Amino acid sequence: MWSHGRFHWNELMARDVERAKRFYAETIGWSFTSMPMDGGRLYWCAMLDDMPVAGLFPLDALEFEGVPEGWMPYLAVDDVDRRAALAVKAGAKLMRPIFDVPGVGRIAILTEPGGAGIGWMTPAAAACGAQDQGVRG
């Protein structure tokens, strides 16, 4: 189950997904399962001990030209549309219109006032089975 305001998912946006998969498989021990995306592309779920731990998003479409590789964290929020409107009033910028991913949730990609990128989502169901990714120990 997800909780409002907690980190819910982390996703590596990568230009060379195969290289990223090899790196994390060899160094961390992740395995990967694929999920189809629009346009025939694949989204990759990183798995450890049969549990989803992160995602790999391919930056190979023209719309992502100029977007740097990097990790994108996602916070779970109770109402992404309302929260995004509050964020914009507080100085954030929407990087693209809020969108839905069937079976995953409704997502806003923002830059907060300091310029850092962050995803906010109201989960429909756990992406790749993701759960809140707080510190465990």
Secondary structure, DSSP 8 states (H G I E B T S, - for coil): ---TTSEEEEEEEES-HHHHHHHHHHHT--EEEEEE-GGG-EEEEEEETTEEEEEEEE--SGGGTT---EEEEEEE-S-HHHHHHHHHHTT-EESS--EEETTTEEEEEEE-TTS-EEEEEEESS-GGG--------
